Every structure is written in C-alpha cells, then in structure tokens.
Amino acid sequence: MADHSSPYLDLEGAVPDESGDRAWHFGQPLREQRTALESGAILDRSDRHIITVSGEPRLAWLHSLATQHVEKLPAHSGTELLVLTPKGRIEHHAGMYDDGSVSWLDVAASDAEAFLRFLTMMRFRTEVEIEDVTDRFALVVYTKGRPGLELDAPRVNPVPEAKFAARDLAAESTSLYHGAATENGWARRTDSTAEGTADVLVPRDALPTDQPVAGTWADDALRIAAGSPLFGSDTDGKTVPHEVHPWLARAVHLDKGCYRGQETVSKVHHLGQPPRRLVRLHLDGSEETPPTPGTPVVLGEKEVGAIGTAAQHADEGIIAFALLKRVAADEADAAYKVGDQNATGEEAR
C-alpha cells in the first residue's frame, strides 16, 4: 500500500497523531487554533483521498448518482455530494471541484476504497475514466483564505417549503463553492471554518508552508465548532441526510430527483422528522482529556447516542459531535452525561 504520510511530519516540533500519518500538533496546540482563527493557518487534510473523473459525460454521470445537482456545475467551482443506499442512508460523502475537463472528488480515508469501488462498478458503458491520484496530490485548508487568491463567497439557494423545512434548514442552503485554478492545482472557497476558508489542492511532495501549519487536534476542534462532520467518524451505517444538518444544507439539492435513496429524502423532508440529529456537545471539562469515540451519551437513565469526534477547543473547552435520538436532541435544556462529565447540546449547523 502506498505511503500517504504527511510531509508536515518533518516540521520542527511535530507530534504524530494516532494514525501516525499526520501531525497531532506542533508543540502548542491551543495557540495553533487561535492562530488559525485570528490570522490564518494551514490545516493538513492530506489523509483525504483524491479521485478524478474525466470524460465529457462525467457531470451528467455523477449527477445521476448523487444527491447534489452537478449536471451543470460551472467550470472552476465545487460543491459537496452524498451517495445514498436504496433506503436513503448515507453511503459516501465527497467534496467536489470541476476544472472544466476533470471532476476532482475528495473523500475520507476510511471510505476511499469503498467509494472508488462504487464508482467503478457504476461506470457500466459510460465513457468516463476514474483514477485515484492520492499518490500525487493532497488537500490542505487555508482557514482565512490563501494569500493572493480572492474567491467569491459560496452561493446559496432557497430551500423548498415543506412541513418540517423550517426546523431542519435555514431559508437558504449552500449550493456552490466558487473556485479557481492555481499554479499546480485548484482552490475552492467553502467558508467552512471562518470567512474566507478555502480548500486548496497541491502536489503531495510540495505541501505549502506560506502560513503556520496546525495539526489534527486543531483541525478536529475547529471543524466541530464550525459544524463540519467527518464521514465514518461522526456518522454510521444508519445515518440519513436529515440527521446531519450541515450535509443536508451543503450536499443535498432538495429539488433534485432521480437518484438512489431520493424517496427517503423527500418523505422525511415533506412528511416526517429524522429519528436522530447530529448535536454539538459542550462538556464540563471535569476530565482533562476528551471522551473517546463511541462513548455513550446518557439522558436521565437512558442511553440516547454516542460520541463521534471530540477535541479540546481553545475557547470553548471540550466539545464533541454526537448523533442523538431526536426526542433527546430536541429536549429543551437537556442535561446529558458523557462518562462522569455533564454536557449540554446544540444542533450542529
């Protein structure tokens, strides 16, 4: 198997994370977070796999498979998309950028093999070429924009009215990330961590250092605070789009039909409510370390969910994602227990 370890591990003070492939921090993890939010830093997302789809029918083909409307995606722009099971459960999540001739998809490392297999299986006779180019390219995030590159803010679309739309979504949802070609890759503005946040594709052997670099500790803390879940870490095999508000807003086009699992999305949006919700928990900090993934979340005497990603935030203390039963997530002023810690929650948006 190819070695996808991050070159940032060679920087002074780098402490490897649990995977050993990226740096957890560089000696001052809380200061790294503040730098990222105040003046800007680079977050290392080089663990994400980069898959390209080329060929004239690529956009129409991806459009037929995914929850997002990408058939007429303008060149040098991006979005997010989901692939669902026939029962409407989230099977894959990907970021997308199209440069006019190639669609670039970035996916979580835990899902890369399965997603590539799915795309290959669904190609049939469609004249597209699919390639995993992770050996050559990597993704990084500039939290306050890349110096010298100005990109428009993401475009939003109105959400179709429905019985529960006001509860599940704001009046508008993100539909398109404006982007641009760079000298050796591309950039797309997502505003996912702060105003101006941009994902940038770079050669794997030339990861940039024109801003301070922050480790995975900072990355996890900032994405929890900003409402950016990670596939497989903050979702499970039963998750449907309406349970994960950030993806429902960014990766699902609610006026689009004719994709696998669309019936479930439509039924939940117009007739019902999801069985669970992704919640951001604020823990009391009585324990020094964040809870481990899978730690039960208890309300009263009942287990109502489990911890996903958890991290210590420089300003907010210990925070975590958790998928909770809807009745528990919707309870006003709910007092949760996570191990021996008390916690309060708010829907991740």
N, C-alpha and C positions, 0 to 999 in steps of 0.2 A: 504494500500500500504506500502511496506517495506520502512524503513528509510535508505536512502543511503547517509546521510550526512557524510562529510569527517571528520575523526578523527583529521585532521590537524587544524580544527576549534578550538581545545582545546589548541593549541600552544599560547604562550605569544604574545600579540600584534595582534592577528588575527582579521581582519575586514571582515565580511561576504560579499560575492558578492550579486548581485541582486537575485540570485536563493535562497540564504540562505543555500545552500548545500556545498559550498566551500569557501575558504578564498580569498578575492579580493587581499589583500596584508597583510603584517605583520609589517606595520609602515613605511617602506622605499621602496616603490615600484620601483623607478628607480635604487636604489642600488641593489635590488634583480635581476634586469635584467642584470646589469653589472657582478654581481657575477656569474649568470648562464652562461654568455658567456665567461668569463675570466677564472674562476677556477672550475665552475661546480655547479649546483644546481638541486634540485628535483622539477619537475613540477607535480602538482596534477591533474591527469586525472581520478580520481575515479568516476566522473559522467558518464563515458562511461560504457555501459552495456556489460557484458561478457557472451557470448553464446557459449556453447560447442556442437560439433557434433562428435559423436563417432560411431564406427562400421566400418567394413572392407571396404565397398564401399563409405566411406564418401568423399574421394578426387575426385573420378570419378563423384559422385553426385554433389558436389559443382562445379566441372569443367563444368558440363553441364548447370549450372545456370548462371555462372558469366563471366565477361569479361577477367579474368586473367587465364593463363594456370597453373592450380594447380593439374592436374591429377597425375603428377609425382613429386610433391613437396617433396624434401628430408626431412627426419625427422629432427627436431630441426632447422627449418628455417621458414621464414614468407614472407609475401607479402601484397599487398592491392588488393582489388577487388571491382567491381561495379556490381550491378544488374540493368538492364535497363528495361524500358517498351517496348512493341512491337514496338513503334515508335522511340525507341532509346534514350529516355530521362532517366536521372539518377533517379532511384527509391530508391536505397540504396547504401551506401558506407560502407565498413568494412575493418579493419585491420585483418590480419590472422597470426596465428602461428600453426604449426603442430608438435606435440611431438612424432609422430610415432604411436600413437594409438588414439589420440583425436585432433580434429581441434578446435582451440580457435578463436573466432571471437569477435572483439570489435567494437561497433557501438555507434554513438552519442545518447545521452539520448532521444532526440526528435524523433528518428527513431526506438528505441528499440522495442516498442510494435508492430509496423507495420512489422519490419524485422523478428521478431520471428513468427509472424502470417504467413508471406510469406513462411518461411522455413517449417513450419508445414504443410501448405497447399500443398507444392510441394513435400512432402515426398512420398506420394502415398504408394506403397508397398516396397519402398527401405528400406533395413534393417539398418537404422541409428537411433540413439537416439539424440534428441535435448533438451538442458536444459539451462535455464537462471541461471547462477551461480553468479550473481552480488552480492547477499547477502553474498557470501563467499570470493570473490576475487575482486581486484581492480587493475587498471593500473596506474603506475607512469612513469615519463620520467626523465632519468638522462641526462642532457644536454651535459656533457663531458665524458660520459661513467661511468659505475658502477665500483667503486674501486675493484680491484682484479679480474675483469672479462674482458678478452680480446676476442673481436669478430672481424672477418674479415669485411672489408668494403662491402657494398652492391654490388651485381653482376649486371652488365648491359648487355643488348642485343642490337645488331644493329637494327635500325628501317628500315623496308622495304621501298624501294624507291617508291615515288609516287609524283604526281604533286605538292601537297602542303605540303609534308612531311617536307621539309627544313624550311618552315615557321612555322609549328606547333610544330615541335620537333627537338631536337638536334640529332646528328647522332646516339646517344645511349640513351636508356632509362633504368631505374631501373627495374629489374625483380625479384630479390630475396634478402631478408634480412637474413643474417646469424645469427643464434641464438644458445642458449644453455639452458639446464635445470639448474635451480637454486635450492636452498635447499627447497623452498616451492612454486615454480612456474617456470617461464622461463624468458628469456631475448631475445630481437631481436634488432640488430643494424640497424638503419634507416638513420642516418646522417641527419635527417630532420631539426635540429636546428643548429647544428655545427658538426664538425668532431668528430665521436665517439658517437653521440647521440644514446641512447638505451631506448627502451620501456621495462619495467620490470613488470611482473605480480607478485603480492604479496597478502598474506591474507589480507582481508579488516580490520581485527582487529589488524593488525601489520604493518601499513604503516611505511616505513623506515624514519629515521632521521639522517642517517650517512653522509648527506651533507645538506647544508642550503636548506630550502624549500621556493619556490617562489609561489606567488598567481596567480589568474586568470588574473590579469592585466598584469603581466609579460608573462604569457603563451600566451595570445592573441597578445601582441606586438611582441613577438619573432616568433610566427608562421606566422604572417602577413609578417614580414621581410624575413622569410625563405621560403615563398611561400607554406604554408600548410593550405589550406582552411578547413572549417568545414561544413559538410553536414547540410543543412537546414538554416545555418546562412549565408553562402556565395554562396549558390545555391538556385534554386527554382524549381518548378514543370516542367519547360520547359527546364532545362539545359541539354545539350548533352555533351558527354565526350570531344569533341574537343574544347569546350568553356573553359574548365578548364585544362590548360596545365599541372599543377602538377599531376593531376589524370590520364590524358592521358599518361603521362610518367611512372607513377608508378603502375597503376591499370588496364591498358588495354594491352593485348597482341595482337598486330596488325596482327599476322599470324594465330591467332586462330579464327575458325569459329564456327558455330552451337551453338549459344546462342541467347536468345531473344534480339532483338534490334541490332544484328550484322550487318544487312544490312545497317542501317543508319550510323554506324561507318565506314564501308567500303566505302560507297558512299561519305561521307564527306572527308575521307582521300584521296581518289583517284580522285574525280571529282569536289569537291566544297570546300567552306570555311564556317566555322561556322558563324551563324548570330551574335553572341556576343563573347566577350573574357573577362576572369577574369583579372582585372587590379589591380595593387597595386598603390594607390594614395598617394601622399605626399602633405599634406595640409599646408597652410602657417602659421598656428598657431595663427592667429589673434583672435581666440576664445580659451579659456582655456581648454574646455572640448571637447573630440572627438564627431563627429556627431553621432546621434542615427541611428541604423539600419533602412533602408527604406528611409533615407533622399535622395531626388532626386539629381542626378548629371546632371549638365546642361552644354552644349557646345553651345556657341552663344546664340540663343534664344530657343534651343530645349533641352528637357529632353532626355538624352541618356542612363540612367541607374539609379541604386540606390546603396546606401552604404550597405555593409554587416557588417562584424566585423570591428571595429575601435578602436584604442588604442594609447596612448602616448608612444612612444619608447624613451628609454634613450638617444640614439644618433641621431635618425632620426626625432624626433619630432612626430607630429600626423600623423599616417599612417592608411590606411584603404583598405580593399578589396571592389571592386565594379564590378558588371557584366555590361559591357557597350556594346552598339551596335558596331559591328565590324568596321564600317566605322569611328566611333568616336574614337575607341581604336587605330586604325591604323593611325590616322592623326598625322603627324609629329609635334612636339612641341605644341600639343593641350593644351589650357588653359581652364580648367574646373572650374566650380563654384559649391561649395557644401555649401548651405546656403549663408552666407556672405563671406565665405573663398574661396580663389583661390587655385587651386590644379593642379599638374602635374601628369602624369601617366606613368607606365611602365608595360608591361605584366608580370603577376605573373609566375615565373618559379622556 
